[in-house]
Amino acid sequence: MQPIEIVHGEMLQGDSPQWDPLLEVAPELIDHFMWMFEVETQDGRRLHAFKHISTRCYLHLDHRANAFVYVGDQRYRRIDLAFLLEEALRPWWEKLDATPEEVATCWAVIQRARRHAAGDDTPMA
């Protein structure tokens, strides 16, 4: 079992969008997210915050496709990417306006993240 990784991070900027982390993870869904801000963590990592336009849920991603969730008090916890994607996207297909095609795209992205986490060398995108 891996230890829980929690890092302190502070907002660095919110003016110059950086889409590369989301393009690495889910280029098919890029039009459904807004880039919100960049966070610099205590270990020098840069996280980019993306908010889904319908669910209002966040993805915090670094440039290596690592996912983080905000836990409060300027702290972020590393989390499984596939789990975070499913949590952020599920309300879209369960309660909101996702089309059947969008739901299929969501599941394809989630499955790709699961394969990647399992050691499949297939690129994320």
C-alpha positions as CSV (number, residue, x, y, z in Angstrom):
1,M,0.0,0.0,0.0
2,Q,1.4,3.4,-1.0
3,P,1.6,6.2,1.6
4,I,-0.8,9.0,1.2
5,E,1.1,11.9,-0.5
6,I,-0.1,15.3,0.6
7,V,1.7,18.5,-0.5
8,H,1.2,22.1,0.4
9,G,0.6,24.4,-2.6
10,E,0.0,28.0,-3.3
11,M,-1.7,29.6,-6.3
12,L,1.1,30.8,-8.6
13,Q,-1.0,32.5,-11.3
14,G,-4.3,32.5,-13.0
15,D,-3.6,34.5,-16.2
16,S,-1.6,32.3,-18.5
17,P,-3.5,29.0,-19.2
18,Q,-1.4,25.8,-19.5
19,W,-3.5,23.1,-21.2
20,D,-0.7,20.5,-21.7
21,P,-1.6,18.4,-18.6
22,L,-5.3,18.0,-19.7
23,L,-4.2,17.4,-23.3
24,E,-2.0,14.6,-22.0
25,V,-4.9,13.0,-20.1
26,A,-8.1,13.8,-22.0
27,P,-7.7,15.7,-25.3
28,E,-11.1,14.5,-26.4
29,L,-12.7,16.4,-23.4
30,I,-10.7,19.6,-23.6
31,D,-13.7,21.7,-24.7
32,H,-15.6,20.7,-21.6
33,F,-13.1,22.2,-19.2
34,M,-11.9,25.6,-18.1
35,W,-8.4,26.2,-17.0
36,M,-8.6,28.0,-13.7
37,F,-5.1,28.5,-12.2
38,E,-1.7,27.1,-11.6
39,V,-0.4,26.0,-8.2
40,E,3.2,25.6,-7.1
41,T,3.7,22.9,-4.5
42,Q,6.3,22.8,-1.7
43,D,8.3,20.3,-3.7
44,G,8.4,22.5,-6.8
45,R,5.7,20.6,-8.7
46,R,3.2,22.7,-10.8
47,L,-0.4,21.7,-10.7
48,H,-3.0,23.0,-13.1
49,A,-6.6,23.3,-12.0
50,F,-9.2,22.5,-14.6
51,K,-13.0,22.9,-13.9
52,H,-15.6,20.9,-15.8
53,I,-18.1,23.4,-17.3
54,S,-21.1,21.3,-16.4
55,T,-20.2,19.4,-13.2
56,R,-18.1,22.3,-11.8
57,C,-15.7,19.5,-10.5
58,Y,-12.0,20.1,-10.6
59,L,-9.1,18.1,-11.9
60,H,-5.7,19.1,-10.5
61,L,-3.0,17.7,-12.8
62,D,0.7,17.9,-13.1
63,H,2.8,17.5,-16.2
64,R,3.3,13.8,-15.7
65,A,-0.5,13.1,-15.6
66,N,-0.5,12.7,-11.8
67,A,-3.8,13.7,-10.3
68,F,-4.4,15.6,-7.1
69,V,-7.5,16.6,-5.1
70,Y,-7.7,19.7,-3.0
71,V,-8.2,18.8,0.7
72,G,-8.3,22.3,2.2
73,D,-5.9,24.7,3.8
74,Q,-3.7,24.9,0.7
75,R,-3.1,21.1,0.7
76,Y,-3.4,18.7,-2.1
77,R,-3.5,14.9,-1.9
78,R,-2.3,12.6,-4.7
79,I,-5.1,10.5,-6.0
80,D,-5.7,7.9,-8.7
81,L,-6.3,9.6,-12.0
82,A,-9.0,7.2,-13.2
83,F,-10.9,7.6,-9.9
84,L,-10.7,11.4,-10.1
85,L,-11.8,11.5,-13.7
86,E,-14.8,9.3,-12.9
87,E,-15.7,11.4,-9.9
88,A,-15.5,14.6,-11.9
89,L,-17.4,13.3,-14.9
90,R,-20.0,11.0,-13.3
91,P,-22.5,13.9,-12.5
92,W,-22.3,14.9,-16.1
93,W,-23.8,11.6,-17.4
94,E,-25.9,10.8,-14.3
95,K,-27.7,14.2,-13.7
96,L,-26.7,16.7,-16.4
97,D,-26.7,16.9,-20.2
98,A,-24.0,14.5,-21.5
99,T,-24.9,12.9,-24.8
100,P,-24.4,9.1,-25.3
101,E,-21.3,9.9,-27.4
102,E,-19.9,12.1,-24.6
103,V,-20.5,9.4,-22.0
104,A,-18.7,6.9,-24.3
105,T,-15.8,9.3,-24.6
106,C,-15.7,9.8,-20.8
107,W,-15.4,6.0,-20.3
108,A,-12.7,5.7,-22.9
109,V,-10.7,8.3,-21.1
110,I,-11.2,6.7,-17.7
111,Q,-10.3,3.2,-19.1
112,R,-7.1,4.6,-20.7
113,A,-6.2,6.1,-17.3
114,R,-6.7,2.7,-15.6
115,R,-4.5,1.0,-18.2
116,H,-1.9,3.6,-17.7
117,A,-1.9,3.2,-13.9
118,A,-1.7,-0.6,-14.4
119,G,1.6,-0.2,-16.2
120,D,0.4,-0.3,-19.8
121,D,3.0,1.7,-21.8
122,T,0.3,3.1,-24.1
123,P,0.4,6.9,-24.1
124,M,-2.3,8.6,-22.1
125,A,-3.6,10.5,-25.1
